[in-house]
Amino acid sequence: MTPLERRIRDRIAAQGPLPVSEYMAMALGDPDYGYYATRDPFGAAGDFITAPEISQVFGELIGLWCAVAWEQVGAPVRAVLVELGPGRGTLMSDALRAGGISPDFAAAIELHLVETSPKLREIQRAALGGRDVTWHDRFDDVPPGPLFLIANEFFDALPIDQFIRTDTGWRRRCVAADPDTDSFRFVVADNPVHDLMESFQNTAIGAIRETSPSSMALAGAIGRRLVEYGGAALIIDYGPSASAAGDSLQAVSRQKYHDVLAIPGDADITAHVDFQELARAASAAGAISHGPIPQAALLSRLGIGPRTENLLKSASAEQAATLRASTKRLIDPAAMGTLFKALSLTGANTPAPAGFEEET
């Protein structure tokens, strides 16, 4: 039994079965043994590959998107550029290089990264060279000012709660320690839950509904910041455009699917992002939502095709094959093109951000 498994079992013994959100938070975020505290999970040698690691073009387009968004709100002389969960710093490094095409934008931005992992902070520091960077454990610690925020594959790792429809109503799904083995198992809480969305009350028996209070709270906080100071946020992640019932909880280790309840802390645990609920939470704070739209639509409108063709002009045959394959992976409906969505948030009276004009 690992130290984290023992820690989880001790908590279950003290307070009873854990809601899925608490189990997920411990598996991913335990400060001593959690998944993100103990490793670099990104890239070909890690557990999964994110879009910035697939192609430099992804980060470059996001950097240009930020520069255009900055111009759209009046090119403030001081602005806060924030990335939530910056991974290895690859996206931000590529974004800053491309955004540097506008010297005024490059001079205006203060760079802030929201990252809790000391190990990943050091990798990000190396990726960003000598740039002046401030790290934060929480978005709420980011200083005030016009906000330009990037969150790529961040919300999918925030804890979710699961509820299962029974013949007596919705009940919370929890994680318990199996008394006969060292393993964990899912159980259903005794008490019914009465405050789920009315639209899900007619869902079939056995269906699962997921919510993420931490995601909604963060979307609301971003929305309030945009309303107060202006700016734009770009959220890219995977999940459906509209809220729907279903069990999307999954774990990945070494780029293969992994049992969610096996060896917590050894695998990345994620769930589909509910874009409709994110937009609702931000809108409740006064922000304007744009999208969501498929990742393929956003990248195509931002110019992934022409940028790839430009890079191909000076590429070797091997590099050209990699470039073409990478671009296809990002926009192909059979790969990341439609599963991944993009949602933008802005303050009031702000033009639709680049790539989202056709959605207004």
C-alpha positions as CSV (number, residue, x, y, z in Angstrom):
1,M,0.0,0.0,0.0
2,T,1.4,3.4,-1.0
3,P,1.6,6.3,1.5
4,L,-1.2,8.1,-0.4
5,E,-3.4,5.0,-0.3
6,R,-2.9,4.8,3.4
7,R,-3.7,8.5,3.8
8,I,-7.0,8.1,1.8
9,R,-8.0,5.0,3.8
10,D,-7.3,6.9,7.1
11,R,-9.6,9.7,6.0
12,I,-12.3,7.2,4.9
13,A,-12.0,5.5,8.3
14,A,-12.4,8.9,10.1
15,Q,-15.3,10.4,8.1
16,G,-16.8,7.6,5.9
17,P,-16.8,7.2,2.1
18,L,-15.3,10.2,0.3
19,P,-17.2,12.1,-2.4
20,V,-15.6,11.6,-5.7
21,S,-14.4,15.3,-5.6
22,E,-12.4,14.7,-2.4
23,Y,-10.8,11.5,-3.7
24,M,-9.9,13.2,-6.9
25,A,-8.4,16.2,-5.1
26,M,-6.3,14.0,-2.9
27,A,-5.1,11.8,-5.8
28,L,-4.1,14.8,-7.9
29,G,-3.2,17.4,-5.4
30,D,-1.9,15.9,-2.1
31,P,1.1,18.1,-1.3
32,D,3.4,15.1,-0.6
33,Y,2.2,12.2,-2.7
34,G,-0.3,13.6,-5.2
35,Y,0.1,13.1,-8.9
36,Y,1.1,16.7,-9.8
37,A,3.4,17.1,-6.8
38,T,5.6,14.2,-7.7
39,R,6.3,14.2,-11.5
40,D,6.4,15.9,-14.9
41,P,3.5,14.1,-16.6
42,F,3.7,16.0,-20.0
43,G,5.1,15.1,-23.3
44,A,6.0,11.9,-25.2
45,A,7.9,10.6,-22.2
46,G,5.1,11.4,-19.8
47,D,1.5,10.2,-19.3
48,F,-0.2,12.4,-21.9
49,I,0.6,14.9,-24.6
50,T,-1.2,18.3,-24.7
51,A,-1.7,20.5,-27.8
52,P,1.4,22.8,-27.1
53,E,3.6,19.7,-27.0
54,I,2.2,18.5,-30.3
55,S,3.0,21.6,-32.3
56,Q,4.6,25.0,-31.7
57,V,1.9,26.5,-33.9
58,F,-0.7,26.0,-31.2
59,G,1.0,28.3,-28.7
60,E,2.0,30.8,-31.4
61,L,-1.7,31.2,-32.4
62,I,-2.7,31.6,-28.7
63,G,0.0,34.3,-28.3
64,L,-1.3,36.2,-31.3
65,W,-4.9,35.8,-30.0
66,C,-3.8,37.5,-26.7
67,A,-2.1,40.3,-28.5
68,V,-5.2,41.0,-30.7
69,A,-7.5,40.8,-27.6
70,W,-5.2,43.4,-25.9
71,E,-5.6,45.7,-28.8
72,Q,-9.4,45.2,-28.8
73,V,-9.7,46.5,-25.3
74,G,-7.7,49.7,-26.0
75,A,-4.1,48.4,-25.6
76,P,-3.7,49.2,-21.9
77,V,-0.2,50.2,-20.9
78,R,-0.2,47.6,-18.1
79,A,-1.9,44.2,-18.4
80,V,-1.8,40.9,-16.6
81,L,-1.1,37.8,-18.8
82,V,-2.1,34.7,-16.8
83,E,-1.9,31.0,-17.6
84,L,-3.7,28.4,-15.4
85,G,-1.8,25.2,-15.1
86,P,1.1,26.0,-17.5
87,G,2.4,22.5,-17.8
88,R,6.0,22.6,-18.9
89,G,5.8,26.2,-20.0
90,T,5.7,25.2,-23.6
91,L,2.5,27.0,-24.5
92,M,3.5,30.3,-22.8
93,S,7.0,30.2,-24.3
94,D,5.6,29.9,-27.8
95,A,2.8,32.4,-27.1
96,L,5.3,35.0,-25.9
97,R,7.5,34.5,-28.9
98,A,4.6,35.1,-31.3
99,G,3.1,37.9,-29.2
100,G,6.4,39.7,-29.4
101,I,5.4,40.7,-32.9
102,S,3.7,43.5,-31.1
103,P,6.4,45.3,-29.1
104,D,3.8,47.4,-27.3
105,F,2.0,44.3,-26.2
106,A,5.2,42.6,-25.0
107,A,6.1,45.7,-23.0
108,A,2.6,46.0,-21.4
109,I,2.2,42.5,-20.0
110,E,3.1,41.2,-16.6
111,L,3.4,37.4,-16.6
112,H,1.7,35.4,-13.9
113,L,1.4,31.6,-13.8
114,V,-1.0,29.7,-11.5
115,E,0.8,26.5,-10.6
116,T,0.9,24.5,-7.3
117,S,3.6,22.0,-8.2
118,P,7.1,23.0,-7.2
119,K,8.5,20.5,-9.7
120,L,6.6,22.0,-12.6
121,R,7.4,25.5,-11.6
122,E,11.1,24.8,-12.0
123,I,10.5,23.3,-15.5
124,Q,8.4,26.3,-16.4
125,R,11.2,28.6,-15.2
126,A,13.7,26.9,-17.5
127,A,11.3,27.0,-20.4
128,L,10.7,30.7,-20.0
129,G,14.4,31.6,-19.7
130,G,15.1,34.9,-18.1
131,R,11.6,36.3,-18.3
132,D,10.2,38.0,-15.2
133,V,7.5,35.6,-13.9
134,T,5.4,35.5,-10.8
135,W,3.9,32.2,-9.7
136,H,0.7,31.8,-7.6
137,D,-1.0,28.9,-6.0
138,R,-4.5,30.3,-6.7
139,F,-6.1,32.6,-9.3
140,D,-7.4,34.8,-6.5
141,D,-3.8,35.8,-5.8
142,V,-3.2,37.3,-9.2
143,P,-2.9,41.1,-8.9
144,P,-5.6,43.4,-10.4
145,G,-5.5,44.9,-13.8
146,P,-6.7,44.2,-17.4
147,L,-6.7,40.4,-17.6
148,F,-5.7,38.1,-20.5
149,L,-6.0,34.5,-19.4
150,I,-5.2,31.2,-21.0
151,A,-6.4,27.9,-19.6
152,N,-5.6,24.9,-21.8
153,E,-6.5,21.5,-20.4
154,F,-6.9,22.9,-16.9
155,F,-10.5,22.7,-16.0
156,D,-10.7,18.9,-16.9
157,A,-8.4,18.2,-13.9
158,L,-10.5,20.2,-11.3
159,P,-12.4,17.9,-8.9
160,I,-15.9,16.8,-9.9
161,D,-18.8,15.4,-7.8
162,Q,-20.8,12.6,-9.3
163,F,-24.5,11.8,-8.6
164,I,-26.4,8.7,-9.6
165,R,-30.1,8.5,-10.3
166,T,-31.8,5.9,-8.2
167,D,-35.5,4.9,-7.9
168,T,-35.6,7.2,-4.8
169,G,-33.8,10.2,-6.5
170,W,-30.3,11.4,-6.9
171,R,-27.6,10.2,-4.6
172,R,-24.0,11.1,-4.3
173,R,-21.4,8.7,-5.6
174,C,-18.5,8.1,-3.2
175,V,-15.3,6.2,-2.8
176,A,-15.0,3.6,0.0
177,A,-12.3,1.3,1.1
178,D,-13.0,-2.3,0.3
179,P,-13.0,-4.2,3.6
180,D,-11.8,-7.4,2.1
181,T,-8.9,-6.1,0.0
182,D,-6.5,-3.1,-0.1
183,S,-8.5,-1.6,-3.0
184,F,-11.1,1.1,-3.3
185,R,-14.6,0.9,-4.7
186,F,-17.5,3.2,-5.6
187,V,-20.5,3.3,-3.3
188,V,-23.7,5.3,-3.2
189,A,-24.5,7.6,-0.3
190,D,-27.5,6.9,1.8
191,N,-29.1,10.4,1.7
192,P,-30.8,11.7,-1.5
193,V,-29.7,15.0,-3.0
194,H,-32.5,17.5,-3.9
195,D,-30.7,20.4,-5.5
196,L,-29.6,19.1,-8.9
197,M,-30.7,20.9,-12.0
198,E,-34.4,20.4,-12.7
199,S,-33.7,19.5,-16.3
200,F,-32.1,16.2,-15.1
201,Q,-34.9,15.0,-13.0
202,N,-36.3,12.9,-15.7
203,T,-33.0,11.1,-16.4
204,A,-33.1,7.3,-16.5
205,I,-32.4,5.3,-13.4
206,G,-28.7,4.5,-13.2
207,A,-27.6,7.6,-15.1
208,I,-24.8,9.7,-13.6
209,R,-24.7,13.5,-13.4
210,E,-21.4,15.4,-12.8
211,T,-20.9,18.8,-11.3
212,S,-17.7,20.8,-10.5
213,P,-18.3,23.4,-7.9
214,S,-14.6,24.4,-8.0
215,S,-14.8,25.0,-11.8
216,M,-17.9,27.1,-11.4
217,A,-16.4,29.2,-8.6
218,L,-13.3,29.8,-10.7
219,A,-15.3,30.7,-13.8
220,G,-17.2,33.2,-11.7
221,A,-14.0,34.7,-10.3
222,I,-12.6,35.1,-13.8
223,G,-15.9,36.7,-15.0
224,R,-15.9,39.2,-12.1
225,R,-12.3,40.1,-12.8
226,L,-13.1,40.7,-16.5
227,V,-16.1,42.8,-15.7
228,E,-14.1,45.0,-13.3
229,Y,-10.9,45.4,-15.3
230,G,-11.6,44.3,-18.8
231,G,-9.7,41.8,-20.9
232,A,-10.4,38.3,-22.3
233,A,-10.0,34.7,-21.3
234,L,-9.6,31.7,-23.5
235,I,-10.5,28.3,-22.2
236,I,-9.6,25.2,-24.3
237,D,-10.5,21.7,-23.0
238,Y,-12.4,18.6,-23.9
239,G,-16.1,18.0,-23.3
240,P,-19.5,18.6,-24.8
241,S,-20.9,22.0,-25.6
242,A,-24.1,21.5,-23.7
243,S,-24.7,19.9,-20.3
244,A,-25.5,16.2,-20.4
245,A,-25.7,13.3,-18.1
246,G,-22.9,10.7,-18.2
247,D,-19.9,9.3,-16.5
248,S,-16.8,10.9,-17.9
249,L,-14.3,10.3,-15.0
250,Q,-11.2,8.7,-16.4
251,A,-7.5,8.1,-15.5
252,V,-4.5,7.9,-17.8
253,S,-1.0,6.6,-17.0
254,R,1.8,6.3,-19.5
255,Q,-0.6,7.3,-22.3
256,K,-2.9,4.4,-21.5
257,Y,-6.2,4.2,-19.7
258,H,-5.9,3.4,-16.0
259,D,-8.3,2.3,-13.3
260,V,-9.5,5.5,-11.6
261,L,-9.4,3.8,-8.2
262,A,-6.1,1.9,-8.6
263,I,-2.9,3.3,-7.0
264,P,-4.2,6.9,-6.5
265,G,-1.4,9.4,-7.3
266,D,0.0,7.3,-10.0
267,A,-2.3,8.4,-12.8
268,D,-3.9,11.6,-14.1
269,I,-7.6,11.8,-13.3
270,T,-9.8,14.0,-15.4
271,A,-13.4,14.5,-16.5
272,H,-15.2,16.3,-19.3
273,V,-15.6,20.0,-18.9
274,D,-19.2,21.3,-18.8
275,F,-18.8,24.3,-21.1
276,Q,-22.4,25.3,-20.7
277,E,-22.0,25.6,-16.9
278,L,-18.7,27.4,-17.2
279,A,-20.4,30.0,-19.4
280,R,-23.3,30.3,-17.1
281,A,-21.1,30.9,-14.0
282,A,-19.1,33.6,-15.8
283,S,-22.3,35.2,-17.2
284,A,-23.8,35.3,-13.7
285,A,-20.8,37.4,-12.7
286,G,-21.6,39.8,-15.6
287,A,-19.1,38.5,-18.2
288,I,-19.9,37.8,-21.8
289,S,-19.3,34.3,-23.1
290,H,-18.4,33.5,-26.7
291,G,-18.7,29.9,-28.0
292,P,-17.9,27.2,-27.2
293,I,-16.7,26.3,-30.7
294,P,-14.6,23.3,-31.8
295,Q,-10.9,23.6,-31.4
296,A,-10.6,23.0,-35.2
297,A,-12.8,26.0,-35.9
298,L,-10.8,28.3,-33.6
299,L,-7.4,27.2,-34.9
300,S,-8.5,27.4,-38.5
301,R,-9.8,30.9,-38.1
302,L,-6.6,32.0,-36.4
303,G,-4.6,30.7,-39.3
304,I,-3.2,27.3,-38.5
305,G,-3.1,26.4,-42.2
306,P,-1.1,29.4,-43.4
307,R,1.3,29.2,-40.4
308,T,1.9,25.6,-41.1
309,E,2.5,26.2,-44.8
310,N,5.0,29.0,-43.9
311,L,7.0,26.7,-41.6
312,L,7.0,24.0,-44.3
313,K,9.0,26.3,-46.6
314,S,12.1,25.8,-44.6
315,A,11.5,22.4,-43.2
316,S,13.3,19.2,-44.0
317,A,11.4,16.2,-45.3
318,E,11.2,14.7,-41.8
319,Q,10.2,18.0,-40.2
320,A,7.6,18.6,-42.9
321,A,6.0,15.2,-42.2
322,T,5.9,16.0,-38.5
323,L,4.4,19.4,-39.1
324,R,1.6,18.1,-41.3
325,A,0.8,15.3,-38.8
326,S,0.8,17.7,-35.9
327,T,-1.6,20.1,-37.6
328,K,-3.9,17.3,-38.6
329,R,-4.0,16.0,-35.1
330,L,-5.0,19.4,-33.7
331,I,-7.9,20.0,-36.2
332,D,-9.0,16.5,-37.4
333,P,-12.5,15.7,-36.2
334,A,-11.2,12.1,-35.6
335,A,-8.5,13.4,-33.3
336,M,-8.7,16.6,-31.2
337,G,-10.6,18.8,-33.7
338,T,-14.1,18.5,-32.3
339,L,-13.7,16.7,-28.9
340,F,-11.8,19.8,-27.7
341,K,-13.7,23.1,-27.5
342,A,-12.8,26.7,-27.0
343,L,-14.8,29.1,-24.9
344,S,-13.9,32.8,-24.5
345,L,-15.0,35.2,-21.8
346,T,-14.8,39.0,-22.0
347,G,-16.0,42.0,-20.1
348,A,-19.1,43.9,-21.2
349,N,-18.9,46.1,-24.4
350,T,-15.9,44.2,-25.7
351,P,-15.7,43.0,-29.4
352,A,-15.9,39.3,-30.0
353,P,-12.4,37.9,-29.7
354,A,-10.5,36.6,-32.7
355,G,-11.9,33.4,-34.0
356,F,-15.2,33.9,-32.3
357,E,-16.6,36.6,-34.5
358,E,-18.8,34.2,-36.5
359,E,-20.5,33.0,-33.3
360,T,-21.9,36.4,-32.3
